[in-house]
Amino acid sequence: MSKHYSTQEHFSISFEGQAIEQHKISASALAQSLLALDGLARRSAQAVYGRDAEIDIQVKGEAKPGAFSIDMTVRHDAPIAAGVTSAAAILGQVIALGKWARGKKVREIGIEETGASLSKTRSETPIFNQCAVTVCNNTCTLDQLSRLTQTLDNDGADSVKFVADNSEPQVITRQDRVYFRQEEGLVLTDNEAESILEIVGPKLNGSPKDWTFSEGEDGIEFVADVEDEDFLAAVRDRKIVLENGTNIRAIVRTIQRKKVRTRTDRTIVEVKELFPPDREE
């Protein structure tokens, strides 16, 4: 029987400003911010502990309005070496990197022992942990950072402060919000679920954009991007042969947004299993 390990981590977040102090902040905006924080924490934990890590996150409101304390328990199969950066600290770096990069993806120009050296149009070249770079460059992360900071669109909301144990606090101000804001509209729902899908329109060159899937005979057909780099590389290198009728078991992220009209976007986050088409004898 394989041995399992458990790691406890702690961090906090506070939404600050007069509107927060007077309990006048939008409940839906605050709820979406906390849900985004949950998603960012899970993504950071998976980057540190592996995709198969089991993550439990508990949020507790503090006496100060808008302040929350978060306990995260991660169960993983392999021991973590001494000196490895915690998932909470990685999340802090993701926020710092998103702020430095002004909400854009970054390009690595060199790998250091302590992380990744990054390049952008500005002259300074900071060092960030490689896990933080990987997490931050994910399109889902950029969307979650937008949701995390959307309380700053409310009058009387001044800043969002994130603090991980033994790490420098990260503060996003109302002025910083412009770099994080995604213009696709207000997020109404955002969830991930496992599903069996038929691949109707694959991209055999391994492109992540605009794959077509079907939920089955009585289900809907939809277009989605694929984020699973290992799966895309296997398709591109012809290690996976996709035939008519091929099905996958996958983690599907579904987001509903409201701008003028409600829109639903789907993303294939991870392909967990491949089912070749049934053969008639």
Secondary structure, 3 states (H helix, E strand, C coil): CCCCEEEEEEEEEEEECHHHHCCCCCHHHHHHHHHHHHHHHHHHHHHHHCCCCEEEEEEEECCCCCEEEEEEEEEECCCCCCCCCCHHHHHHHHHHHHHHCCCCCCEEEEEECCEEEEECCCCCCCEECHHHHHHHCCHHHHHHHHHHCHHHHCCCCCEEEEEECCCCCEEEECCCHHHHCCCCCEEEEEEEEEEEEEEEECCCCCCCCCEEEECCCCCCEEEEEECCHHHHHHHHCCCCCCCCCCEEEEEEEEEEEECCCEEEEEEEEEEEEEECCCCCC
